[in-house]
Amino acid sequence: MADNTYSFLKESGFEPSLELLVRKILTTNEHGKRYHLNIIGSKESSLFQVDGYVVTTGKKCDKLVLVEKETDDWAEIFVELKGVDVSSAIDQLRASLDNPIFKHVTNKELRARIVAQSFPSNKSNPIMEKAKIEFRKKYQCDLRGMKNGQEDSI
């Protein structure tokens, strides 16, 4: 068994879009949508293209960010870059979280991010609010909707 998800993906023949390096900022974009992650402290991070590369069939998110917080303590951030279809984005993130290829004992923190062109306020979006509760209970995962280019941090 590989030491972590990063090693497992590499050993399975998948090359990251961004190699595992210490960086302060990690950004990724697709179709004009951009996810921006500020990395606090000296932590290694990497980025994999999930949609069409690591996972080629069924529902899946766009990107996977891996951050090594400490030895054997990794954060996985599943990113879906979406126009406005929040419901579809939730389904894609759910499918990615359920995919065994991304499960490893060293993944101590799970996050799911939907980056959308525009986001209704959470109070007026019951689909998103229900999904946040489901993700927290079922996956111990922090689901958050973000506006295009809004900064996230770890």
DALIN-V186004 format. One record per residue. N is the residue number from 1. RES is the residue in one letter. SS is DSSP state (hx for helix, st for strand, lp for the rest). D_CENTER is the distance of its C-alpha to the mean C-alpha in Angstrom with 1 decimal. Layout:
{{N;RES;SS;D_CENTER} {N;RES;SS;D_CENTER}}
//
This chain:
{{1;M;lp;22.5} {2;A;lp;20.2} {3;D;lp;19.6} {4;N;lp;15.8} {5;T;hx;12.9} {6;Y;hx;13.4} {7;S;hx;17.1} {8;F;hx;16.7} {9;L;hx;14.9} {10;K;hx;17.5} {11;E;hx;20.3} {12;S;lp;19.4} {13;G;lp;20.0} {14;F;lp;16.6} {15;E;lp;16.7} {16;P;lp;13.8} {17;S;lp;13.8} {18;L;st;14.1} {19;E;st;16.0} {20;L;st;15.6} {21;L;st;17.5} {22;V;st;18.2} {23;R;lp;17.1} {24;K;lp;17.3} {25;I;st;15.1} {26;L;st;12.2} {27;T;st;12.0} {28;T;st;11.0} {29;N;st;12.7} {30;E;st;14.0} {31;H;lp;17.0} {32;G;lp;17.6} {33;K;st;14.3} {34;R;st;12.8} {35;Y;st;9.8} {36;H;st;11.6} {37;L;st;10.8} {38;N;st;14.1} {39;I;lp;14.3} {40;I;lp;17.4} {41;G;lp;19.7} {42;S;lp;19.9} {43;K;lp;16.7} {44;E;st;15.6} {45;S;st;12.2} {46;S;st;11.2} {47;L;st;9.2} {48;F;st;9.5} {49;Q;st;10.3} {50;V;lp;9.6} {51;D;st;11.7} {52;G;lp;15.3} {53;Y;lp;14.9} {54;V;lp;13.3} {55;V;st;13.8} {56;T;lp;16.8} {57;T;lp;18.0} {58;G;lp;17.1} {59;K;lp;14.1} {60;K;lp;10.6} {61;C;lp;7.6} {62;D;lp;8.1} {63;K;st;6.0} {64;L;st;4.5} {65;V;st;5.4} {66;L;st;8.0} {67;V;st;10.5} {68;E;st;13.9} {69;K;st;15.2} {70;E;st;18.4} {71;T;lp;19.9} {72;D;lp;18.4} {73;D;st;15.9} {74;W;st;12.4} {75;A;st;9.2} {76;E;st;6.0} {77;I;st;2.9} {78;F;st;1.4} {79;V;st;3.7} {80;E;st;7.2} {81;L;st;10.1} {82;K;st;13.0} {83;G;lp;16.7} {84;V;lp;17.8} {85;D;lp;17.2} {86;V;hx;15.1} {87;S;hx;16.4} {88;S;hx;15.3} {89;A;hx;11.7} {90;I;hx;11.8} {91;D;hx;13.4} {92;Q;hx;10.9} {93;L;hx;8.0} {94;R;hx;10.9} {95;A;hx;12.0} {96;S;hx;8.9} {97;L;hx;9.2} {98;D;hx;12.9} {99;N;lp;12.9} {100;P;hx;14.9} {101;I;hx;13.8} {102;F;hx;10.6} {103;K;lp;12.9} {104;H;lp;14.8} {105;V;lp;16.9} {106;T;lp;15.7} {107;N;st;12.2} {108;K;st;13.6} {109;E;st;10.8} {110;L;st;8.0} {111;R;st;6.0} {112;A;st;5.0} {113;R;st;6.0} {114;I;st;8.7} {115;V;st;10.5} {116;A;st;14.0} {117;Q;lp;17.4} {118;S;lp;18.9} {119;F;lp;18.0} {120;P;lp;20.8} {121;S;lp;21.3} {122;N;hx;19.7} {123;K;hx;23.3} {124;S;hx;24.1} {125;N;lp;21.1} {126;P;hx;21.8} {127;I;hx;19.3} {128;M;hx;16.4} {129;E;hx;18.4} {130;K;hx;19.0} {131;A;hx;15.4} {132;K;hx;14.5} {133;I;hx;17.4} {134;E;hx;16.5} {135;F;hx;13.0} {136;R;hx;14.6} {137;K;hx;17.5} {138;K;hx;16.3} {139;Y;hx;13.1} {140;Q;lp;13.7} {141;C;st;10.3} {142;D;st;10.2} {143;L;st;9.6} {144;R;st;10.5} {145;G;st;11.8} {146;M;st;12.3} {147;K;st;15.1} {148;N;lp;14.9} {149;G;lp;15.0} {150;Q;lp;14.8} {151;E;st;14.0} {152;D;st;11.5} {153;S;st;12.6} {154;I;lp;12.4}}
//
